[in-house]
Amino acid sequence: MKYKMIVLDLDDTLLRDDQTISKRTKDALLLAQEAGVKVVLASGRPTFGMRWVAKELKLDQYGSYILSFNGSKIIDCKTNEEKYSRTLSAETVHRLYDLSKREEVGILTYADDAIVVEEPSEFASIESELTGLPVKVVPNFKEVIQEPVVKALMLKEAGRLVEVEKKLQAELDGELSVMRSKPFFLEFTQLGVTKGASLDYLIKPMGIKAEEIIAIGDSYNDLTMIEFAGLGVAMGNAPGDIKEKADFVTASNMEDGVAEVVDEFVLNRVSRV
């Protein structure tokens, strides 16, 4: 199979633990793009927190895309045009706020290029570090959120959040998409919004088939695109149940796992064509 697209999660996949891209990985991805293969970024991050990665990989020059907010938005890197957008109503976010209080977990969302919380926490600080967005602590969450937002996150240590995830997936079944992106982040987006669904939307007008795609990720919000792609790849640092559902398991994000996949499945094949 000659692959035409590589779709990459960012945190703990493309990015090393220090939030950088290794030289080997960057060089491999630039070579793949020179050979005509599209490189697409797909992350739970806000668009703002992905732009520097897109710039470093020159996605604008190669006419590629960002799938941000777990696929709630698709951005054309060349034109900066928003090709697709799905949001949650303010009323829905207010309901999630009430559920977070009931379950005794934190909650955040995004407004005016800031992370909005009612109570500061280590988890909100982590999101700020990952995205580059400031944390805005407000006295009344519901009063501030009066317009649609892209997504909301509930926050708690991993053990407790697993329990909340199972409970709310059942309670909100048929209403919202509910999935963890990190052990301590439980994400809520409009029903049907996943990385896999947005990827399907993206490729249809491009004439690219699912079997011509490599998707690489490490966590539960990556699973839909891993299962959608012709070659679904789990990182070596992914949980065991993600690895079990992948077609291939590569090295970890600290061991150039993405470059290993590109070298084996794209560059070698391109060189033989």
One Martini backbone bead per residue (centre of mass of N, CA, C, O) as a GRO file, in nm:
protein
  273
    1MET     BB    1   0.094   0.038   0.024
    2LYS     BB    2   0.029   0.374  -0.060
    3TYR     BB    3   0.066   0.638   0.134
    4LYS     BB    4  -0.106   0.977   0.169
    5MET     BB    5  -0.139   0.980   0.497
    6ILE     BB    6  -0.053   1.147   0.813
    7VAL     BB    7  -0.175   1.105   1.145
    8LEU     BB    8  -0.124   1.322   1.440
    9ASP     BB    9  -0.062   1.325   1.741
   10LEU     BB   10   0.093   1.496   2.002
   11ASP     BB   11   0.076   1.407   2.287
   12ASP     BB   12   0.286   1.136   2.329
   13THR     BB   13   0.384   1.133   2.015
   14LEU     BB   14   0.525   1.364   1.854
   15LEU     BB   15   0.590   1.462   2.132
   16ARG     BB   16   0.786   1.516   2.369
   17ASP     BB   17   0.809   1.576   2.705
   18ASP     BB   18   0.931   1.879   2.618
   19GLN     BB   19   0.768   1.978   2.357
   20THR     BB   20   0.925   1.835   2.119
   21ILE     BB   21   1.084   1.774   1.809
   22SER     BB   22   1.264   1.563   1.666
   23LYS     BB   23   1.484   1.553   1.415
   24ARG     BB   24   1.410   1.282   1.294
   25THR     BB   25   1.105   1.336   1.273
   26LYS     BB   26   1.107   1.594   1.111
   27ASP     BB   27   1.264   1.489   0.865
   28ALA     BB   28   1.063   1.263   0.790
   29LEU     BB   29   0.813   1.450   0.744
   30LEU     BB   30   0.939   1.626   0.522
   31LEU     BB   31   0.996   1.396   0.324
   32ALA     BB   32   0.706   1.301   0.293
   33GLN     BB   33   0.601   1.571   0.175
   34GLU     BB   34   0.793   1.575  -0.070
   35ALA     BB   35   0.645   1.294  -0.167
   36GLY     BB   36   0.314   1.374  -0.114
   37VAL     BB   37   0.253   1.352   0.187
   38LYS     BB   38   0.024   1.402   0.418
   39VAL     BB   39   0.022   1.610   0.716
   40VAL     BB   40  -0.172   1.558   1.012
   41LEU     BB   41  -0.321   1.722   1.287
   42ALA     BB   42  -0.448   1.550   1.594
   43SER     BB   43  -0.618   1.716   1.866
   44GLY     BB   44  -0.734   1.833   2.181
   45ARG     BB   45  -0.635   2.089   2.120
   46PRO     BB   46  -0.622   2.391   2.055
   47THR     BB   47  -0.535   2.562   1.786
   48PHE     BB   48  -0.318   2.744   1.916
   49GLY     BB   49  -0.154   2.479   2.035
   50MET     BB   50  -0.074   2.389   1.710
   51ARG     BB   51   0.068   2.601   1.525
   52TRP     BB   52   0.374   2.556   1.583
   53VAL     BB   53   0.381   2.274   1.463
   54ALA     BB   54   0.287   2.342   1.179
   55LYS     BB   55   0.522   2.535   1.123
   56GLU     BB   56   0.761   2.337   1.167
   57LEU     BB   57   0.628   2.136   0.931
   58LYS     BB   58   0.506   2.309   0.690
   59LEU     BB   59   0.189   2.288   0.625
   60ASP     BB   60   0.137   2.537   0.448
   61GLN     BB   61   0.325   2.456   0.207
   62TYR     BB   62   0.163   2.158   0.181
   63GLY     BB   63  -0.147   2.178   0.231
   64SER     BB   64  -0.268   2.135   0.525
   65TYR     BB   65  -0.390   2.011   0.855
   66ILE     BB   66  -0.610   2.081   1.137
   67LEU     BB   67  -0.724   1.889   1.425
   68SER     BB   68  -0.914   2.021   1.668
   69PHE     BB   69  -1.078   1.946   1.946
   70ASN     BB   70  -1.113   1.641   1.855
   71GLY     BB   71  -1.247   1.750   1.563
   72SER     BB   72  -1.425   2.022   1.582
   73LYS     BB   73  -1.183   2.128   1.400
   74ILE     BB   74  -1.090   2.250   1.067
   75ILE     BB   75  -0.770   2.357   0.937
   76ASP     BB   76  -0.627   2.550   0.693
   77CYS     BB   77  -0.293   2.622   0.673
   78LYS     BB   78  -0.279   2.802   0.413
   79THR     BB   79  -0.559   2.991   0.472
   80ASN     BB   80  -0.700   2.963   0.768
   81GLU     BB   81  -0.946   2.799   0.721
   82GLU     BB   82  -1.261   2.696   0.830
   83LYS     BB   83  -1.400   2.378   0.742
   84TYR     BB   84  -1.487   2.299   1.046
   85SER     BB   85  -1.766   2.312   1.300
   86ARG     BB   86  -1.822   2.221   1.648
   87THR     BB   87  -2.059   2.275   1.917
   88LEU     BB   88  -2.151   2.389   2.235
   89SER     BB   89  -2.381   2.485   2.426
   90ALA     BB   90  -2.429   2.666   2.702
   91GLU     BB   91  -2.634   2.470   2.829
   92THR     BB   92  -2.451   2.222   2.819
   93VAL     BB   93  -2.223   2.338   2.996
   94HIS     BB   94  -2.399   2.382   3.243
   95ARG     BB   95  -2.462   2.084   3.283
   96LEU     BB   96  -2.167   1.995   3.320
   97TYR     BB   97  -2.120   2.159   3.568
   98ASP     BB   98  -2.328   2.013   3.745
   99LEU     BB   99  -2.193   1.734   3.715
  100SER     BB  100  -1.921   1.812   3.840
  101LYS     BB  101  -2.039   1.870   4.120
  102ARG     BB  102  -2.162   1.594   4.171
  103GLU     BB  103  -1.864   1.444   4.116
  104GLU     BB  104  -1.624   1.614   4.223
  105VAL     BB  105  -1.509   1.788   3.976
  106GLY     BB  106  -1.354   1.950   3.746
  107ILE     BB  107  -1.376   2.247   3.517
  108LEU     BB  108  -1.338   2.334   3.162
  109THR     BB  109  -1.293   2.601   2.922
  110TYR     BB  110  -1.332   2.823   2.630
  111ALA     BB  111  -1.252   3.186   2.618
  112ASP     BB  112  -1.096   3.431   2.477
  113ASP     BB  113  -0.817   3.282   2.477
  114ALA     BB  114  -0.908   3.099   2.735
  115ILE     BB  115  -0.908   2.938   3.044
  116VAL     BB  116  -1.200   2.835   3.213
  117VAL     BB  117  -1.241   2.881   3.570
  118GLU     BB  118  -1.337   2.859   3.915
  119GLU     BB  119  -1.091   2.664   3.989
  120PRO     BB  120  -0.788   2.613   4.057
  121SER     BB  121  -0.540   2.379   3.909
  122GLU     BB  122  -0.314   2.150   3.803
  123PHE     BB  123  -0.474   2.078   3.541
  124ALA     BB  124  -0.505   2.364   3.427
  125SER     BB  125  -0.201   2.415   3.416
  126ILE     BB  126  -0.138   2.195   3.211
  127GLU     BB  127  -0.313   2.310   2.983
  128SER     BB  128  -0.158   2.573   2.964
  129GLU     BB  129   0.118   2.451   2.890
  130LEU     BB  130   0.019   2.301   2.629
  131THR     BB  131  -0.135   2.563   2.481
  132GLY     BB  132  -0.067   2.875   2.588
  133LEU     BB  133  -0.302   2.937   2.772
  134PRO     BB  134  -0.467   3.114   2.989
  135VAL     BB  135  -0.589   3.138   3.313
  136LYS     BB  136  -0.937   3.198   3.401
  137VAL     BB  137  -1.067   3.315   3.695
  138VAL     BB  138  -1.403   3.274   3.801
  139PRO     BB  139  -1.690   3.325   3.998
  140ASN     BB  140  -1.894   3.241   3.738
  141PHE     BB  141  -1.922   3.014   3.499
  142LYS     BB  142  -2.209   3.054   3.375
  143GLU     BB  143  -2.194   3.364   3.327
  144VAL     BB  144  -1.955   3.346   3.119
  145ILE     BB  145  -2.111   3.111   2.970
  146GLN     BB  146  -2.309   3.232   2.674
  147GLU     BB  147  -2.159   3.071   2.455
  148PRO     BB  148  -2.044   2.876   2.240
  149VAL     BB  149  -1.839   2.582   2.254
  150VAL     BB  150  -1.625   2.325   2.175
  151LYS     BB  151  -1.536   2.238   2.479
  152ALA     BB  152  -1.507   2.017   2.766
  153LEU     BB  153  -1.346   1.962   3.093
  154MET     BB  154  -1.271   1.714   3.316
  155LEU     BB  155  -1.107   1.704   3.651
  156LYS     BB  156  -0.882   1.439   3.761
  157GLU     BB  157  -0.774   1.183   3.883
  158ALA     BB  158  -0.760   0.885   3.726
  159GLY     BB  159  -0.927   0.693   3.906
  160ARG     BB  160  -1.184   0.875   3.921
  161LEU     BB  161  -1.226   0.935   3.608
  162VAL     BB  162  -1.305   0.654   3.522
  163GLU     BB  163  -1.574   0.651   3.673
  164VAL     BB  164  -1.696   0.903   3.537
  165GLU     BB  165  -1.685   0.809   3.250
  166LYS     BB  166  -1.876   0.566   3.269
  167LYS     BB  167  -2.121   0.720   3.381
  168LEU     BB  168  -2.143   0.948   3.150
  169GLN     BB  169  -2.161   0.769   2.905
  170ALA     BB  170  -2.435   0.654   2.991
  171GLU     BB  171  -2.594   0.924   3.051
  172LEU     BB  172  -2.491   1.062   2.750
  173ASP     BB  173  -2.609   0.879   2.558
  174GLY     BB  174  -2.682   1.040   2.250
  175GLU     BB  175  -2.551   1.348   2.315
  176LEU     BB  176  -2.234   1.288   2.371
  177SER     BB  177  -1.895   1.306   2.362
  178VAL     BB  178  -1.691   1.071   2.565
  179MET     BB  179  -1.340   1.126   2.659
  180ARG     BB  180  -1.008   1.048   2.703
  181SER     BB  181  -0.681   1.211   2.669
  182LYS     BB  182  -0.612   1.190   2.967
  183PRO     BB  183  -0.620   1.065   3.276
  184PHE     BB  184  -0.717   1.388   3.373
  185PHE     BB  185  -0.901   1.402   3.097
  186LEU     BB  186  -1.246   1.482   3.027
  187GLU     BB  187  -1.416   1.489   2.721
  188PHE     BB  188  -1.651   1.724   2.557
  189THR     BB  189  -1.858   1.677   2.272
  190GLN     BB  190  -2.019   1.659   2.015
  191LEU     BB  191  -2.197   1.445   1.870
  192GLY     BB  192  -1.962   1.263   1.665
  193VAL     BB  193  -1.703   1.390   1.776
  194THR     BB  194  -1.403   1.290   1.620
  195LYS     BB  195  -1.119   1.210   1.472
  196GLY     BB  196  -1.240   1.007   1.273
  197ALA     BB  197  -1.478   1.179   1.163
  198SER     BB  198  -1.303   1.420   1.062
  199LEU     BB  199  -1.129   1.255   0.871
  200ASP     BB  200  -1.356   1.165   0.688
  201TYR     BB  201  -1.437   1.453   0.603
  202LEU     BB  202  -1.161   1.543   0.484
  203ILE     BB  203  -1.103   1.311   0.253
  204LYS     BB  204  -1.335   1.305   0.047
  205PRO     BB  205  -1.246   1.564  -0.138
  206MET     BB  206  -0.939   1.434  -0.181
  207GLY     BB  207  -0.936   1.120  -0.266
  208ILE     BB  208  -0.899   0.967   0.006
  209LYS     BB  209  -0.847   0.671   0.167
  210ALA     BB  210  -0.840   0.498   0.454
  211GLU     BB  211  -0.616   0.286   0.351
  212GLU     BB  212  -0.413   0.556   0.294
  213ILE     BB  213  -0.380   0.571   0.613
  214ILE     BB  214  -0.193   0.703   0.888
  215ALA     BB  215  -0.243   0.649   1.243
  216ILE     BB  216  -0.113   0.825   1.540
  217GLY     BB  217  -0.125   0.713   1.891
  218ASP     BB  218  -0.196   0.694   2.274
  219SER     BB  219  -0.514   0.733   2.317
  220TYR     BB  220  -0.859   0.737   2.345
  221ASN     BB  221  -0.895   0.982   2.134
  222ASP     BB  222  -0.739   0.796   1.901
  223LEU     BB  223  -0.906   0.539   1.831
  224THR     BB  224  -1.083   0.622   1.586
  225MET     BB  225  -0.836   0.672   1.392
  226ILE     BB  226  -0.697   0.399   1.423
  227GLU     BB  227  -0.951   0.237   1.313
  228PHE     BB  228  -0.988   0.396   1.037
  229ALA     BB  229  -0.724   0.332   0.940
  230GLY     BB  230  -0.523   0.132   0.759
  231LEU     BB  231  -0.293   0.235   0.972
  232GLY     BB  232  -0.286   0.162   1.308
  233VAL     BB  233  -0.102   0.343   1.563
  234ALA     BB  234   0.080   0.268   1.853
  235MET     BB  235   0.242   0.364   2.108
  236GLY     BB  236   0.468   0.248   2.341
  237ASN     BB  237   0.309   0.449   2.567
  238ALA     BB  238   0.056   0.305   2.549
  239PRO     BB  239  -0.197   0.149   2.638
  240GLY     BB  240  -0.285  -0.177   2.611
  241ASP     BB  241  -0.576  -0.134   2.477
  242ILE     BB  242  -0.463   0.026   2.236
  243LYS     BB  243  -0.261  -0.178   2.121
  244GLU     BB  244  -0.472  -0.407   2.061
  245LYS     BB  245  -0.623  -0.211   1.829
  246ALA     BB  246  -0.376  -0.209   1.666
  247ASP     BB  247  -0.165  -0.281   1.388
  248PHE     BB  248   0.070  -0.110   1.531
  249VAL     BB  249   0.376  -0.095   1.727
  250THR     BB  250   0.574   0.146   1.845
  251ALA     BB  251   0.761   0.353   1.970
  252SER     BB  252   0.815   0.596   2.163
  253ASN     BB  253   0.825   0.943   2.202
  254MET     BB  254   1.140   0.903   2.310
  255GLU     BB  255   1.202   0.691   2.036
  256ASP     BB  256   1.089   0.773   1.753
  257GLY     BB  257   0.809   0.640   1.663
  258VAL     BB  258   0.723   0.806   1.417
  259ALA     BB  259   0.978   0.769   1.243
  260GLU     BB  260   0.960   0.462   1.226
  261VAL     BB  261   0.702   0.461   1.053
  262VAL     BB  262   0.791   0.639   0.818
  263ASP     BB  263   1.033   0.472   0.732
  264GLU     BB  264   0.881   0.192   0.687
  265PHE     BB  265   0.588   0.297   0.530
  266VAL     BB  266   0.707   0.542   0.337
  267LEU     BB  267   1.006   0.590   0.249
  268ASN     BB  268   1.073   0.308   0.142
  269ARG     BB  269   0.842   0.300  -0.063
  270VAL     BB  270   0.911   0.553  -0.220
  271SER     BB  271   1.203   0.454  -0.306
  272ARG     BB  272   1.063   0.200  -0.479
  273VAL     BB  273   0.880   0.361  -0.701
   0.00000   0.00000   0.00000
